[in-house]
Amino acid sequence: MALVVEVEDPTIERLTLTRALDTASWQVTYHNGEKRSWTSCRDDIVKFVGGRDVYLSVDQERDGQHLFVRLKDALDALPTLIGEAEVKAIGPEAQLLYARRPVEAPKVFASWRFPDLAPHGAFTNYSIVPWLCLGRTQALILSDEATLRRDLPNERIFEHLTLIVNCHEDRVDLAKYRAGAKPGAPRPTVVAHAIHRWFSNMSASIEKNDAIQRAIWHHLQHGSVAIHCLAGIHRAAVVTACHFLFRHYSLGHKDIPADFGDIYRKLRSVRPAVSPAYLDILRRYEAHVKANAA
């Protein structure tokens, strides 16, 4: 199945990749509806890339880490896959885009509607998960990392950020987070766990997961919580899915769904690129919270 990536550009709307490493199969769709082959759009792609170093996630490794191609390389030759660690080592100057399978978001409506706090402006890539919010300024946010590394004066929900859960690193430079950082105000607490490494010790991961869920619940009493990985669609999504289970079983909130299919339908309704990855983590956490609730 082809992959698509939406881009922020006044001319280009999206790229479609039939075969990720074969640029002859790539197609460019313009905002006016015109579709052209990748090779016939070089000038427009050069203009879109500009002076940036743009990387596009087109696949995943067995442990769920992203595999990228560099768009500048794809202009002149067949691209090669680059690992997540190499791309992260480049630093914030690397612009990351994420290709996904085209899916239609299910129509699921929920009650958290405060666009004055979360207008989702240009260069933001986050989603409010309304079923897990406690109030106007107590939102649970599923996000990519790049959004949290920017100043976001119009996205006022981040002024109420009390906790950031980093799901792709075990150690993190706290200074990289700019969303929610205000002069003279305390920075949000940061919890960091590389979720893709949990498979090596699943029993210990249950304890870590439980600690994360309790931290999320604690901090939601006082403000908003952002859960992120690189893209906010796999690792961060499974931690968010586990919070549905924590609320349902551990806290007894029976209005919060605990069925995996229902949870992921809801997540996709607000963040269409989410996919059910790391299901072993979800299943083991479900068994844990069920056993402790019995």
N, C-alpha and C positions, 0 to 999 in steps of 0.2 A: 504494500500500500504506500502511496506517495506521502511525503511529509510536507507540511506547510509551515512557513514562518511569517508572521505579521511584522512589518517594519514601520518605524516612525520616520516617514519621509513625505514631503509634499507631492512627489510624483509617483513613487512606487508604493503599492499597497501590500504586496506579499510576494514571496518566492515559493515555488512548488518544486520539490525534489523527488522525481520518480525513483532515481537511484542515487544514493547519497554521495558516492564518490565519482560519479560520471556526470560532469557538467553539461554534456550534450543532452542529458535528460532533464535539465533544470529549465524552469519556465518563470518568467517575470510577469506579474499582473500589475497593471497601472490603475490608478484611481478612476480613470475614465473607462475602465473595463477592457482596455486593449491587453492582449496577451502576446508576449514575444519570447523567443528563445534567449537563454542566458548569453550565448555568444553574440547575439545581435544587439545587446544592450550595454556594451562595455562602457560607453561614455556615461550613461546614467548610473551604472554601478560605481564607477570611479567617483562620480559626484556624490553619491550616497555615502560611500565609505569615507571620502574626504581624507583628512589627515589621521583618521582613527585607525586603531588596530582592532578589527572586528573579527570575532570568532563565533562560529555557528555550531551549536550542539546538534549532532545528527545521529548519535547512537549512544549506547551505554555499555560499560564493561559488565562482567558477570556480577560484580558486587554493587552495581548500580551507579558507579561514578560516570560522569559524562565523558564522551569523546567528541572532540571538536574538529572542525576544519577552519582554516584561515581564509577569509574571503579574498584577500589580496592575492593569495596563492592561486585561488580558483579562477582568477582572471586570465592567467597565462598558461596554466597547466592543470593536470588532474590533481585535486587536493589529496593530502594524506591525513590520516587521523592523528590527532594530538591529544594526549592524556590530560585529565583534569588537573593533576598536580602541576604539570608544566604550564598550563594556562594560568592557574592561580598564582604561580610564581612571578608572572609578568607584573602583577599588581593591578591597581584600579584603572590604569590606562587601557587595559584590555576591555573592549566592549563586547559583552556576551549576549548572543541571541539564541533562542531555543526553538528548534523545529519540532513539530508534533504531528501526530496523525489527526486529520480533520475529523472532528466530532461535533455534533450538534448538542449544545448544552440543554439538559432537560429543564423543563419549565417548573421550577420549584420556587415558591414565593415565601419570604420570611419577613420578620417584623423590624429588623434594625435598618432604619432609613434616616440617616443624618448626613445628607450630601454637603452641608456646610462644613462638616468636620473632615469628610473624606471625598473630595471632588474628583480624585484620580486624574491629576493633571498630566502634562507631557512628561515622559521619562519616569513615570511611576508604574510599578508592576506589582501591585498588592491587591489582596481581596479580603474583605470582611467576611467572617464566618458567623452569620447572625444567630444561629441556633446555640452558639456557645458564648454569646455576649451577655453581659449582666446589666448593661445600661448604656446611656449615651456616650459616656467617656470610659466605659469598661468593655472595650471591644477585643475580640480575638482576631488577629490579623495573620493571614498566610501570605508570605512575601518572598520575593527573590532577594538576594543579598545587595545587589547594586542600588536598589531603592533606599535601603537603610544606610547606605554610604553617602547619600546626598543630603544637602540642605533642602527642606521641603516646607517653605513658609506657608503655602496654601493648604497643605495636608495637615490640618490642625489636630487630627486624631493622634498624631505622633507626639504632640505636646503632653499627652497623658500617658506616655509609654513608661511602664514600670519594669518590664522584663523583656529581654530578647533571648530567644532560644535558638542557638546556632546548631544546625543538625548535620553539618558537613566537616567540622573541625573539632579536635580535642583541645587545642590551645588557640587562643584568639587575641589579637591586638585590640583592646577595647577602644582605642582612639579612632579606629576605622569607622565606627558608627557615628553618623552625624545627625540622622533623623532623631528628633527628641532631645538632642543635646542643647541645653540653653545655658547661657552664662549665669553663674551663681546658683544654678539648680543642680540637684544630684543627678548623675547619669543613671539610666536604667541598669538594673542588675543584668548580667549576662551569664547564661549557662551554655556550655559548649560540649557537644558530644558528636563524634563522627559516626553516624548511624550505620554507614556501610561497613564498619568494622565490628559491629555487634555479633555477626554470625560466628566469630571465633570463640565467643564465650556467651552463649545465649542465656544461661542462668544469671550471670552477672548483669546482662543487659536488661533483664526484667526489673532488677533493683534500680538500675539507672533510670529506666523508663518511668517507674513508679515515682521516683524522686522528681523527675521532670514534671509529671502530671500534677503532683502536689504543689510544686512551685508555681505552675501556671494558675492553679485554682487560688492559691494564696495571693498572688499578685493581681489577679482579676478583681479582688475585693477593693483594690486601691487605685486601679487604672487599667490601661490596656496592655496587651501582651502581643508581641510579634514573634512568629515562628518562621524560620527561614532556613533554606539550604542555598545552593547556587541559584536554582530556578524557582524553587518553591512549589514543585509539582510532584516530587517523589518522596524524598526523605522527610522534608517538613510536613508533607501531606500525611504520611503514616503516623507521625507523632501527633498531628491534629486528630486523625481518626482514633488514635488511642485515647485522646481526651474525651471523645464521645463515650467510649467504654468506661473510662474512669468516672465520669459524671453519672452514667446509668447504673453501674454496679456498685462502685465504691461509695458514692454519695447518695445513691437511691433516687436520682432524678429520673423517674420513669418516663417523663415527657421527652427526654433526650434519646434518640434512636440508638440501638445497639446492633442492628443488622448491618453486616458489611456492605451489602448492596445499597441499602438506603443511605448509609453514611457517605459512600462515594458518589451516589447520585446527587446528594446535597452539595458536596464539595465541588463537583463538576458544574453544578448550576451557577456557582459564583466564580469558579475558576476552571474553565473548560479544559485546560491542558492537563489537569490532574489525572493521574492514572494509578490503578491499584498495584503499586510496587511494594516490596518488602512485606509481603503478606505473612511470612513466617513470624515476623515480629508482632504483627497484629494478632495472629492466632494465639501465640504464646501469652501475650498480654491479656487477651480475652480469658484464657484458661486461668490465669493468675487472679484477675479481679473477680471472676465467677467463684473461684474456690474460697477467696477471702470473704465474699459476700454471703456464702452459704451458712 
